[in-house]
Amino acid sequence: MKNISKNASPLSKSANRAGELRAELARKIALFMGSEENRATDIPGMTLHRRAAPTAPCSATYEPGVTVMAQGRKRVDLGRRTFIYGESRYLLTSLDLPIVSQIVEASEEAPCLAMSLKLDMPVIRELLGRETILPKWREVLIALRRLEDRGEVRGGRFVSGFLGEQFALPVAVESVRAQRNLRANGEVITVSAADPLNLMGIVVPGERVAANSGRVVAYRDGVAVPPSERPGVVLLAAG
């Protein structure tokens, strides 16, 4: 039986409702999981997780996705930053991140229960591109510059040939710099044209390619590869 005062504030009612939903989600995950620790679902990209005790720190790479914690708490270390999320928080990542994680709150009576969903970022970006209520770029830029001032992101500016600003997490900048020490091996990397790496006709010489998930661009040792040198892959230029 619910015991919510008629005089309770809308914020209090919302918090109570959120608590009820989390408890119901935890109950359903526990029922579905049984004693398993990891289990895939019939929904593509969605997995369920259960831990009955705290774990030791473990190195891993988080792929783009969102994780909702229905019960328990988890700690994630990204470089020098630490994130702890539990029942009142979720974890959202939009790129591959090398992290160290560990379960910090779990027991047999109240196991750590979570639900994860992988995100297809090219598709997400294409969907966002169709939105009509997106914030103005100027507002986004102000927010990014504030994050840069606090040291949470790194900013870069073009000094010639192309105007604009780019922002990334510090760990991403370090990963890019590390690539300079790698020897050229001739490997061809193909990515979706909706990926931010699609700089064809913008920064990288060549015809511009429309940024949608149905098209691709390819690079060999950081240099754009013409369609004629990529058998089986067709590069469609923007009309």
N, C-alpha and C positions, 0 to 999 in steps of 0.2 A: 504494500500500500504506500502510495506517495504521500509524503508529509511536507508539503511546500506551503509556506504561509501565503495567504492571499495578498499580504502587503509586501511580499518579496519584490525586490527591484528586478527590472528586465535583465540586468547583468547577472544577478543571482540565479534567476530562472534558467538563463542560457547556460551558466556554468553547471547547474544541476543536470540539465538535459545532456550536455556534453559528457558528463561523468557517466550517465546512464548508457549512452551510446558506446563509450569506451568499454564499459563493463560487459555489454552485450557482444561487442566485437571480440573481447578476450575470451568470453565463454564459447563463442562459435569457433575461434581458432583452436582453442584447447580441445574441443570436441572433435574437430576435423583432424588434428595432428596426432592425438593419442600420445604415444611415447616417442614418436619420431622427432628429430631435430630440424630437418629441412624437408620441405615437400612442395612439389610443383602443383599448380592448379590447372584446371581446364582453360583458364584465361591466359592467353599468350603473354609471357613476360612476368606473370604474377607468381610469387612464391611466398610460402609461409615458413616461419622460423620459431623454434622453441628451445629454450635452454633452462635447465632445472637447477643451475648453480652458476656462480660467477666464473669467468674464464680468465686465463692469462692473456696478456697483450699478444695480438696476432697481426702480422703485416699482411696487407691485402691491397687491391686496387678497386675502388668504388667506381662502377660504371654509372652513366647518367640514369637517374631514377629517383623515386620517392619511397621512403620507408616510414611507415606509421607504427609507432610502438603502442600496443594496446595495454601492456603490463610490463613492469620492470624498467630498468634503466641501462643505457649503454654509453660508453665513453669512446670518443673518436679523436685521435691526435693527428693533425695535419700540419706538418712542420712544427712551428713553435706554438701553434694555436690548438686549444682543446675545446671540444664540443661535447656536452653531456645532454642527451635527450632521452625523454621518457614519456610518460602518459600524457603530459601537457604539451609536448613538442613533437615535431616530425623532422626528418632529414631529407633535404632536396639537393641533388647534385646534377649539374648540367654538363659535366665533362669527366673524363677518367681522372681519378685522384688517387695517388699512392698514400695510404693512411695506415695507422696502427689503431686497432680497435679492441675493445674488451667489454664483456658484460660485467656490470658492477653491481647489479641488483637482481637476484633471481634465487628461487628456492623450489623445493619439491611442492610445497603448499601454494606458492605463488610464482610459477615459472615466468621467465621473460618471454613474452609473446609479441611477435611482430609480423607485419605484412609488407612486402616489397613489390614494387612495380617498376620494371625497366622502361625507360623512355627512349623513343626513337627521335633524337634531336632534330634531324633534317625535317621530319614530318611536323614536329612541334613548331619549328621556325616557320614552316610553310603555312601552318594554321594561324600562327600569330600574325603573319603577313596579311592575312585576310581580315583581321579584326579592324573594326572601325572606331573602337573606343580606346585605342592604345594611347599611352601618355606621350606628350610631345617630346621630341628628341632633346630639346633644351632642358626639360625637367630631368630626363634620364642623365644627361651630361652633368648637371649640377650634383645629382646624387653620387655619380661615379667619382667626381672630383673630390667630394667630401670623404668618400671611402679611401681615395688615394692619399689625402691629407692625413688620415688616421693610420696609414700604412697597411690597410686591409687588402688593397689591390695595387697593381703597378700600372702606370700609364705611359703611353708612347705617342710621340707626335711625328708626323712626316715633315721633313725639312725642305723637300723639293719634289717636284713632279706630281705629287698627289696630296691633296689637303684632307685632313681628318685626324681623329684621335682613336686609339685603341686601348683597351683595358683588359687586364688578366690577373688571375691570382698569382702571388709570388712564386708558388711552386710551378706554375705553367711557364713562367719566364725562365726559371732555372732549367726546366726540361728542354726548352728551345735552345738555350745557350749550350747545353750539353751536346746537342746535335752537331755543333761545329767541330767537335773533336772526333766525330765518326768519319771513317774513310768511305769514299764513294764506292758503292758496290753494284750500281746499275739496277737496283730493285725499283720496279714501277709500283707506285701506290695510287690506287683509284679511290676517289671519294665522291660522295653525292654533290651535285652542283649547288644544293641548298646549304652545304657546309660552309662555315666562315673561311675555310681554306680556298674556296673558289675565288681567286683574285685574278682570273683570266681577263685580260683587257682592262684591268683596273690598275694593278701594280705589276703583274706579270705580263710580258708581251704575248700577243695573240688575240684571237677573236673573243669577244665577251660571250659568256655562256649564261643563259637564264638560270636564276637560282630557284630551281624547283627539284623535288625529289625524283623526278623521272629522267633526269640528265646527270651526266658524270663529267668529272675532269680527272686528269692523271698527271703525276709528277714523277720524274726520274732524278733522284739525287737533288731534289728541290727545284728542278727545271721542268716547266710544262712540256708534256709529251704530245706531239701532233697525232691526230686520229690514225694517220697512215702507219704509225709505228706501234699501234695498239690493236693487234688482231682480235676480233671478237667484241671490241668495244667501240661504239659509235658516239662521237662527240657532236652534239647538235648546237650550232651557234644560235644565239638569240636573233630573232627576226625583227 
